[in-house]
């Protein structure tokens, strides 16, 4: 992707949390990727992330429309009819 495309990222880290797929819907979990630095909210292996973590999808326009990013992410916030993943459920207890 281009530098302009990469600069859209606000480095919130929310897209780096595991997702569950259930009955055609995507749900965030409370489990961060092992390579997400929780303090900086940045990937510790960014340049090699797709190699080291095959489930880490490149943010192409085709991937974006699958609904894997939060609704207010700059990559998708202007997409009409965008359906974002469901937030992680807070665990009781």
Residue pairs with C-beta under 8 A, 6 or more apart in sequence:
1 58
1 59
1 60
5 59
8 74
8 75
9 74
9 75
10 73
10 74
11 40
11 41
11 42
12 41
12 70
12 73
13 32
13 36
13 38
13 41
13 42
14 28
14 69
14 70
14 73
15 68
15 69
15 70
15 73
16 32
16 33
16 35
16 36
16 41
16 43
17 28
17 29
17 30
17 31
17 32
17 33
17 36
17 88
18 28
18 29
18 31
18 32
18 33
19 26
19 27
19 28
19 29
19 68
19 85
20 26
20 27
20 29
21 27
25 85
25 86
26 66
26 67
26 68
26 85
26 86
27 85
27 86
27 87
27 88
27 89
28 85
28 86
28 87
28 88
29 88
30 88
30 91
32 38
33 43
33 53
33 56
34 53
35 43
35 44
35 45
35 49
35 52
35 53
36 42
36 43
36 44
37 43
37 44
43 49
45 52
45 53
49 56
50 56
50 57
50 58
57 63
57 68
59 69
59 75
64 75
64 76
64 79
65 79
65 82
67 82
67 83
67 84
67 85
68 85
69 75
69 76
69 84
69 85
70 76
70 84
70 85
71 77
71 82
71 84
76 82
76 84
